Amino acid sequence: MRTSIATVSLSGSLTEKLTAASRAGFDGVEIFENDLLASPLSPEEIRARCADLGLAIELYQPMRDIEAVPEAEFARNLRRARHKFEMMRRLGADTVLVCSSVSPLAEDDDALAAAQLSQLADLAQEFGVRVAYEALAWGRHVSTYDHAWRIVEAAGHPALGTCLDSFHILSRGSDPKGIADIPGEKIFFLQLADAPLLAMDVLQWSRHYRCFPGQGGFDVAGLVRHVLSTGYDGPLSLEIFNDVFRQAEAGPTAVDAQRSLLVLQEAVGLSDPPAPVVPTGIAFAELVTPDAEPVTALLAALGFTRTARHRGKPVDLWQQGRARILVNTGPALRRDGTALAAIGLESPDPEGAARRAEALLAPVLPRRRTPEDARLDAVSAPDGTELFFCAPDTPEHPGWRADFADTPGQLPTATGVHRIDHLALTQPWHHFDEATLFHRSVLGLQAQESVDVADPYGLLRSRAVTTPDGSVRIALSVGAAPGEEGAHAQHIALATDDVVAAARRFRDSGGRLLRIPANYYDDLAARFDFSEGELATYQDLGILYDRDAGGAFRHCYTRTVGRVFFELVQREPGYRGYGAQNAPVRLAAQHTAKRLTGG
C-alpha cells in the first residue's frame, strides 16, 4: 500500500520535512497547516517541490470546530472553508481533515452536525475537495469513530467520508471491530499512531506521547486488519505528535517511521520481507580505544587471555570461556576514549539476517576485506553500534575466528567467566523508541517492559530486548545528565557461576571494583535473610543483590575505562531481570567514584 507521513511528525522546516520523507521512501505526505503557514514557499511552490520529490499531497489538515454550531457561526466557518479550499486547489491537495468540534458553541445535535457537514461538502466539491470527518478522542460531543460515522452516513454526501485515527480509537478503548461495518469507499483516510500505555489526560497523551506503530502498547495491526477488511485502498499514513521526534533530526526519524510501516504491513499480510533470523548467541563484543593499556589490564584482571591477533588489522582477541572481547586500536578510530563499537551476533543464517536488515532499512556497512577474510555482513544500529552476523565457528567450518592468528601467551588466573550475559547500550536521547523497534523488527528479539530508574542527575529509562532463551540479551537505556559518569557509558556483563570467587580473583589481580555505600547493605539486611557472613562478604566486594519469583541475582561492577565498564553477574536460572532495583545505587556510586578520582 501507499505510505504517507504527516509533516507534524518530523522536525525542521517544511522543505526539510518533505526531503526527509522522500528519502525515507514515503509515497506521500499530510501537510499540517502550521507547516504551510510558516513556510516561505507559496502553495504552488510547495506543490512543485512535492512533485519533484515524488510525493503526493494526500491530505491537508486540520480544519477545526466546523459543525453543529449556530447559523451565524457556521456562516463564518463556511467563509473560512472557502478560503482553505481555494488554497488547497493551488496546493494540489484533494482531501481535507475536519476534526469533531471542541468549541463551546457546538451543540449536541447529530442532525445539525450532519446537515452542516453536508453543506461543507457541497462547497468542497466545487473545488474538487473531499471532506474526511474524524472523531477527536476529546471531542465536545463526538468523540468515537462510530459516532462520527453515523453522522457521515446520515449526511449521505458523496464528498463526505470519515477519517479513522488509531490513536483516537484505541486511546479510548473503543472496539475497532465495528470498523468492518463501514464501506471502504467511505473511509477517506487512515491515520496511524501508537502510544505507550499511560494513565493521563487523553489530550496531553495525544499531543506529547504518540509514537510509531510497534513502539507503544496499542494493537495497531489489529485495527488495520479491520480497516483492510472494508476494502479501503488509501494510504497508510502516520500522524505522530511527539516532543522527542519534533526535536530530533528529520532524516533518521523518517527512516524509523518508514520501518515501522514496513513491519506493520508485514504483520497484517500486505508484504513478505525476508523472515527474521533470530541470533543464537553473542560471538564477540568489540571495544575501540586509542590506548590499549588500561583496557587490556582490566581484561587481564578479569581473567581474559589474549589468544589471537587479526591477520591484517590492529585487533586482538581476548577470551575466557565463550566470552570473547576484541580490542581494536586502529589509527582511524575515535579519540574520545574506549567505547563498545561492535557486536558479533551468532546467526544460523547470516546472509538471511543481512537481507532482513537491509529490507527494513538498516544501513548496510561497507567493509574492506581481502579475499582471505571471512565474509561478515554488518549493519548499523540506531546508536551507531555495528552489528555483525556471524556463522557458528566450528573446526570444520571456521567463521570469523579464521581471520585471527593464534598468539601464545601466559594464561592469567581465570575468574570463572564463561560467557557474555548481556550488553548494555546507552542510546542517544532521541533514539530510544527507534532502538527498541529496530532490535525487535530487524533482529527478531523480544522487548521486555520499559522501566524508569532514578539517576542522581535525572531519570534513566531502560528496556531490554532478548531471545526467548536468554542467549542474547541487550539492555537499551537513555537518560542521565550529559557529561556525568554513567550518562553515556556502556557495559558488558560477564556470566559466572560464583560471583564472590570471581570478584575476589579480580581484586587480587589488581582490579578495582566499584564501592557501594554501607547504607545499601543495611537495607539488604532488612529485606532479605542471609547466611552468617554472607552480607559482610558482599559489602567487602561491592556485590549487589536482587531476587524475584524466579531466583536470585548477584552482581558487581568494575571501574569505568573510557566509556566502558564490566559487570560480573551470577544469575539463577529462573531470574529474568538485570538488577534494576539496584541501578540507582550503582549510578550514584559511579558519580561518587568520578568525583573522588577526578575522571
Secondary structure as GFF3:
##gff-version 3
##sequence-region A 1 599
A	DSSP	beta_strand	3	6	.	.	.	ID=ss1
A	DSSP	three_ten_helix	7	9	.	.	.	ID=ss2
A	DSSP	alpha_helix	14	23	.	.	.	ID=ss3
A	DSSP	beta_strand	28	32	.	.	.	ID=ss4
A	DSSP	alpha_helix	33	37	.	.	.	ID=ss5
A	DSSP	alpha_helix	43	53	.	.	.	ID=ss6
A	DSSP	beta_strand	56	63	.	.	.	ID=ss7
A	DSSP	alpha_helix	71	91	.	.	.	ID=ss8
A	DSSP	beta_strand	95	99	.	.	.	ID=ss9
A	DSSP	alpha_helix	110	126	.	.	.	ID=ss10
A	DSSP	beta_strand	130	134	.	.	.	ID=ss11
A	DSSP	alpha_helix	145	155	.	.	.	ID=ss12
A	DSSP	beta_strand	160	165	.	.	.	ID=ss13
A	DSSP	alpha_helix	166	170	.	.	.	ID=ss14
A	DSSP	three_ten_helix	176	181	.	.	.	ID=ss15
A	DSSP	three_ten_helix	184	186	.	.	.	ID=ss16
A	DSSP	beta_strand	187	192	.	.	.	ID=ss17
A	DSSP	alpha_helix	202	209	.	.	.	ID=ss18
A	DSSP	alpha_helix	220	228	.	.	.	ID=ss19
A	DSSP	beta_strand	236	238	.	.	.	ID=ss20
A	DSSP	alpha_helix	250	267	.	.	.	ID=ss21
A	DSSP	beta_strand	281	288	.	.	.	ID=ss22
A	DSSP	alpha_helix	292	301	.	.	.	ID=ss23
A	DSSP	beta_strand	305	310	.	.	.	ID=ss24
A	DSSP	beta_strand	315	320	.	.	.	ID=ss25
A	DSSP	beta_strand	323	328	.	.	.	ID=ss26
A	DSSP	beta_strand	339	346	.	.	.	ID=ss27
A	DSSP	alpha_helix	350	359	.	.	.	ID=ss28
A	DSSP	beta_strand	377	380	.	.	.	ID=ss29
A	DSSP	beta_strand	386	390	.	.	.	ID=ss30
A	DSSP	three_ten_helix	400	403	.	.	.	ID=ss31
A	DSSP	beta_strand	404	406	.	.	.	ID=ss32
A	DSSP	beta_strand	417	426	.	.	.	ID=ss33
A	DSSP	alpha_helix	432	441	.	.	.	ID=ss34
A	DSSP	beta_strand	446	447	.	.	.	ID=ss35
A	DSSP	beta_strand	451	455	.	.	.	ID=ss36
A	DSSP	beta_strand	458	466	.	.	.	ID=ss37
A	DSSP	beta_strand	473	479	.	.	.	ID=ss38
A	DSSP	beta_strand	490	496	.	.	.	ID=ss39
A	DSSP	alpha_helix	499	508	.	.	.	ID=ss40
A	DSSP	alpha_helix	518	527	.	.	.	ID=ss41
A	DSSP	alpha_helix	534	541	.	.	.	ID=ss42
A	DSSP	beta_strand	544	548	.	.	.	ID=ss43
A	DSSP	beta_strand	551	557	.	.	.	ID=ss44
A	DSSP	beta_strand	564	571	.	.	.	ID=ss45
A	DSSP	three_ten_helix	580	582	.	.	.	ID=ss46
A	DSSP	alpha_helix	583	597	.	.	.	ID=ss47
###
